[in-house]
Amino acid sequence: MTDPQQPTSRRAARDAASAPRGHDGGTRTGGSGDGGPPRVRIGLIAAALAVVFLLLGTGAVFAGMAVGKKNVAALTPTGTATNTPTRDLPGDVVAAAVIPTCSISKLVSAGALKKLYGSVINSSTGGSLYAKLDGDAQPPASGEKVLTAAAAIAKLGPNFRITTKVVDGVTPGSITLVGEGDATLSSGASNVYPGAPTMANLAAKTLAAYNSAHPGVPITQLVLDASYWDPGDNWDSTVPRTEQTGGYLSETTALQVDGDRANPKAQISPRGTDPVMHAGHAFVAALGLPGISIITGQEENGAPTLASVQSQSVSVLARQMLLNSDNTLAEMLARIVSVKEALGGSSASLTQAIPTALTKYGLDTADISVQDGSGESNGNAITPLFMAKFMGLVSQGKNGLQYVAAGLPIAGKSGSLLTRFTGANASAVGKVHAKPGFIASAYSLSGYVTAKDGTKEAFAFFAVGSGIGASANPALDSLATAVYQCGANLTSN
C-alpha cells in the first residue's frame, strides 16, 4: 500500500523540498493545499510582480530615451539621412471658391419671354456666367445685323465706299446709270442717311461730261443697269411681304434711291414694288430731261465712265444700319460681301458669304446658319453662346470690330434702345450696349456691359415662341439690367 503521507510524484517531492522551514529547520504545518501558508505566498507573488513592473518601467524609460535621441537627431542638421517619416502634401494649393448667389431664375421664367435661350460670359476670360439652352440655335432677329456689319468690315474694309456711276452708251444720245448696291443715294438734298451722295450731284457731273464728249447731241435715252447681282433675286421668300408694305424693308436691288421709301425722310416708310425704275425717274428729274426714254439693260463693255458718286464709308454705313436697325442697308451690305467673295451676290449665297467673312475673327462658324443679312428671316439660326462670344469680341474693339461697337444702341441713350430701360431698369441706362431685334416668332437682345462690380460681360438672350409680342422687350431689358447688377455674382440657379 502506498503511504498517503509520503510524496507520490516528482512534483510532490519538489513541493516537499521547497517547503519553508522554521528557524530550527523544521517543517511548518497547517499550510494550504499547495503546502505553504497563504500570507507568505501572496507576499512572494507581489514581490515578483513588483520586480517585473520595475523592469518593464526601466525598459520603457530607456526606450523613450532612445526615441528621444532619434527625434533629436532628426531635428539636428547633421547632414545625415534619418528614418523620420515624411507626410505627403498636395501638389497644388486649391484657392477658396466664391459661390455666386445672384439668381435671375425669376426673370427668366417671365411669361412674356415664352421660351428663353440665353448665355452670359465673362468677356475677359471667356468663362460662362449663365447658360440656358445656350447651344441651341435660334433666330437672332435683328441681332443678325451685328454679324452682317462685322462681315462687311472684314471683307470690304472700313473705308470701302459704294459707287454709283454713269457710263456712256454706244448708241448716240444714250447713257447708262449703273448701281452697285448703294441704297443711301438721295433723290433730293437729304434723306434718312446724313451725308449720302445725291442724284443732283451725279446728274450735274454727267451733263458736264456728256456735253463735253458729245457737243450738240442731246441725251435721249437712259439705260438702268442693276445687274451687279440678279435684279430678279430681290426678296427672300421666308420674309413676309408686310415688311415691304409696312415700311421696314425694300426689295434688294443694286440700283435704288432713298432705300426706295415713299417718304425719303422717314426711317419707316412704305416701300415700292420697282426700286430700279424709281431710281431711274429720280435721275431723269435731276437731269432735267423729262422727255427721255427709260429702259433696263447693262452697260456696254469698255464704255467710258462719265461721272460717279460714292457712298459714305462702310464704317459709317454699318453704324447707321445698327443704330436704326436698317434692314435695307443690311441686305445691301450682305449682297456686296457676296459679290466680293465671287459668290455672285445671290440671296442663297449669303449662307456661305457671311460665315466665310466672319472667320477673320477666330470663332468657329460651322454651326451658324445665315439666311439673310438683316435678320428678318426666321431661317437664321445662331446659338446664344456664339452670339455672346461674338459680342465679347465686339466689346474689345479690336480687328475692325470697333466700328461695329460704335453702332450699337446704348440703353436709354441712342438708336433703337433710346426709349427703353425705364422704371426698375433705369439703373442700366448708359451701361448696356446691345442690338435688339424682333420678328413674328422671336425677340432678342444681344450685347455687352461693364457690370457694377467691374466685370466685363457679354450676353445674348433670345425669347422664342408662338404669340410672343412687344411685352418681351421690357422682360429682356430686365435680364440685361440683372447682368449689370449681378456681375460676377450671377448664377444659373
C-alpha positions, 0 to 999 in steps of 0.5 A: 500500500502506498503511504498517503503521507509520503510524496507520490510524484516528482512534483510532490517531492519538489513541493516537499523540498521547497517547503519553508522551514522554521528557524530550527529547520523544521517543517511548518504545518497547517499550510494550504493545499499547495503546502505553504501558508497563504500570507507568505505566498501572496507576499512572494507573488507581489514581490515578483510582480513588483520586480517585473513592473520595475523592469518593464518601467526601466525598459520603457524609460530607456526606450523613450530615451532612445526615441528621444535621441532619434527625434533629436537627431532628426531635428539636428542638421547633421547632414545625415539621412534619418528614418523620420517619416515624411507626410505627403502634401498636395501638389497644388494649393486649391484657392477658396471658391466664391459661390455666386448667389445672384439668381435671375431664375425669376426673370427668366421664367417671365411669361412674356419671354415664352421660351428663353435661350440665353448665355452670359460670359465673362468677356475677359476670360471667356468663362460662362456666367449663365447658360440656358439652352445656350447651344441651341440655335435660334433666330437672332432677329435683328441681332443678325445685323451685328454679324452682317456689319462685322462681315462687311468690315472684314471683307470690304474694309472700313473705308470701302465706299459704294459707287454709283456711276454713269457710263456712256452708251454706244448708241448716240444720245444714250447713257447708262446709270449703273448701281452697285448696291448703294441704297443711301443715294438721295433723290433730293438734298437729304434723306434718312442717311446724313451725308449720302451722295445725291442724284443732283450731284451725279446728274450735274457731273454727267451733263458736264461730261456728256456735253463735253464728249458729245457737243450738240447731241442731246441725251435721249435715252437712259439705260438702268443697269442693276445687274451687279447681282440678279435684279430678279433675286430681290426678296427672300421668300421666308420674309413676309411681304408686310415688311415691304408694305409696312415700311421696314424693308425694300426689295434688294436691288443694286440700283435704288434711291432713298432705300426706295421709301415713299417718304425719303425722310422717314426711317419707316416708310412704305416701300415700292414694288420697282426700286430700279425704275424709281431710281431711274425717274429720280435721275431723269428729274435731276437731269432735267430731261423729262422727255427721255426714254427709260429702259433696263439693260447693262452697260456696254463693255469698255464704255467710258465712265462719265461721272460717279458718286460714292457712298459714305464709308462702310464704317459709317454705313454699318453704324447707321444700319445698327443704330436704326436697325436698317434692314435695307442697308443690311441686305445691301451690305450682305449682297456686296460681301457676296459679290466680293467673295465671287459668290455672285451676290445671290440671296442663297449665297449669303449662307456661305458669304457671311460665315466665310467673312466672319472667320477673320475673327477666330470663332468657329462658324460651322454651326451658324446658319445665315439666311439673310443679312438683316435678320428678318428671316426666321431661317437664321439660326445662331446659338446664344453662346456664339452670339455672346462670344461674338459680342465679347469680341465686339466689346474689345474693339479690336480687328475692325470690330470697333466700328461695329461697337460704335453702332450699337444702341446704348440703353436709354441713350441712342438708336433703337434702345433710346426709349427703353430701360425705364422704371426698375431698369433705369439703373442700366441706362448708359451701361448696356450696349446691345442690338435688339431685334424682333420678328413674328416668332422671336425677340432678342437682345444681344450685347455687352456691359461693364457690370457694377462690380467691374466685370466685363460681360457679354450676353445674348438672350433670345425669347422664342415662341408662338404669340410672343409680342412687344411685352418681351422687350421690357422682360429682356431689358430686365435680364440685361439690367440683372447682368449689370447688377449681378456681375460676377455674382450671377448664377444659373440657379 
